[in-house]
Amino acid sequence: MLYKALEGAMMLETFPKTTVDVFALVLESGGINDLPVVKSCASLALADAGIMIYDLVAVVFVASFFVYVLHSRIKHYDHCAHGSLMLSCMPSCYEITQLTFTGEPSTAYINEAMQLCLDACNKLGRVMRSCLKEAASASQ
């Protein structure tokens, strides 16, 4: 799943015979809602390492409990959710790199969750770019 989320953002044609390994170590897992953090951090690691990418990949997870839509990073709630959505996108390019549904969400839920995820991805993308700029200026 990590490869699929990042594959669309990488400029693979710039290094055709190169292999890039990305390793992630999660010390304490809270369920499926750890995966968006791992994917977003992997995107930052690629950019920080100088790997050519079209845009950073921001990843957000939302889950629906009965009729309410809640934001990610709530531990252990993914087990009782009746529908969830994980969206990976490149915010500057307005391009989705991966979309994952679980459960049987309604069309209304999908529309609301997609809009919530896209808005959150845009905000997360701005924060990620800011962190990269700070790291670059601190290293100089």
C-alpha positions in Angstrom: 0.0 0.0 0.0 2.9 2.3 0.7 4.3 1.8 -2.8 1.0 2.4 -4.5 0.5 5.7 -2.7 3.9 7.1 -3.5 4.4 5.6 -7.0 2.3 8.3 -8.8 4.3 11.1 -7.1 7.7 9.9 -8.0 9.4 10.9 -11.3 10.4 7.4 -12.2 11.7 8.4 -15.6 14.5 10.4 -14.0 16.1 7.3 -12.5 15.1 4.3 -14.6 17.4 1.7 -13.1 17.5 2.9 -9.5 15.9 1.2 -6.6 14.6 3.3 -3.7 13.9 1.5 -0.4 11.6 3.1 2.1 11.4 1.5 5.6 8.9 2.4 8.3 9.0 1.4 11.9 5.9 1.8 13.9 6.7 1.4 17.6 3.1 1.4 18.9 0.2 0.8 16.5 -3.3 2.2 17.0 -4.8 0.3 14.1 -5.3 1.2 10.4 -5.1 4.9 11.2 -1.3 4.6 11.5 -0.9 4.0 7.8 -1.7 7.6 6.7 1.0 8.9 9.0 3.5 6.4 7.6 2.7 7.2 4.0 2.9 11.0 4.6 6.2 10.6 6.5 7.6 8.4 3.7 6.7 11.2 1.2 8.6 13.7 3.3 11.6 11.3 3.6 11.8 11.0 -0.2 11.7 14.7 -0.7 14.2 15.3 2.0 16.6 12.7 0.4 16.4 14.6 -2.9 14.4 12.1 -4.8 12.6 13.8 -7.6 8.8 13.9 -7.0 6.0 15.8 -8.7 4.5 16.8 -5.3 4.4 15.6 -1.7 1.8 12.9 -0.9 -0.5 13.8 1.9 -2.6 11.0 3.3 -5.8 11.3 5.4 -8.1 8.7 7.0 -11.7 9.3 8.0 -14.2 6.8 9.6 -18.0 7.0 10.0 -19.6 6.0 13.2 -23.3 5.7 12.8 -24.1 9.1 11.1 -21.1 11.1 12.3 -17.8 11.5 10.4 -14.8 11.7 12.6 -11.3 12.8 11.8 -8.2 10.5 12.0 -5.9 9.7 14.9 -8.6 8.3 17.2 -7.2 5.0 18.4 -9.1 1.7 18.1 -12.2 3.3 16.6 -11.6 1.8 13.2 -12.8 -1.6 14.5 -16.4 -0.4 15.1 -16.7 2.0 12.1 -19.3 1.1 9.5 -17.4 2.9 6.8 -14.0 4.4 6.3 -12.0 6.1 3.6 -8.3 6.6 3.2 -7.2 9.1 0.6 -3.7 9.8 -0.7 -3.2 12.8 -2.9 -0.8 15.4 -4.2 -2.3 18.6 -3.0 -0.5 21.0 -5.3 -1.4 18.9 -8.4 -4.9 18.2 -7.3 -4.3 14.5 -8.1 -5.4 11.5 -6.1 -2.7 8.8 -5.9 -4.7 6.2 -3.9 -8.2 5.8 -2.5 -9.3 3.0 -0.2 -12.8 2.3 1.1 -13.8 -0.2 3.8 -17.3 -1.1 4.8 -20.4 -0.2 2.9 -20.5 3.5 2.8 -23.5 5.4 1.3 -23.1 7.8 -1.6 -23.7 10.8 0.8 -21.0 9.5 3.1 -18.5 9.1 0.3 -19.2 12.6 -0.9 -18.8 14.1 2.6 -15.7 12.0 3.4 -14.0 12.8 0.1 -14.5 16.5 0.6 -13.3 16.3 4.2 -10.2 14.3 3.1 -9.4 16.7 0.2 -9.6 19.7 2.5 -7.4 18.0 5.1 -4.9 16.9 2.5 -4.5 20.5 1.3 -3.9 21.6 4.9 -1.5 18.7 5.6 0.4 19.5 2.3 1.0 23.1 3.4 2.3 21.9 6.8 4.5 19.3 5.1 6.0 21.9 2.7 6.6 24.2 5.6 8.5 21.5 7.5 10.7 20.8 4.5 11.5 24.5 4.1 12.4 24.7 7.8 14.6 21.7 7.6 16.4 23.0 4.5 17.0 26.4 6.0 18.3 24.9 9.3 20.8 22.7 7.5 22.4 25.7 5.7 
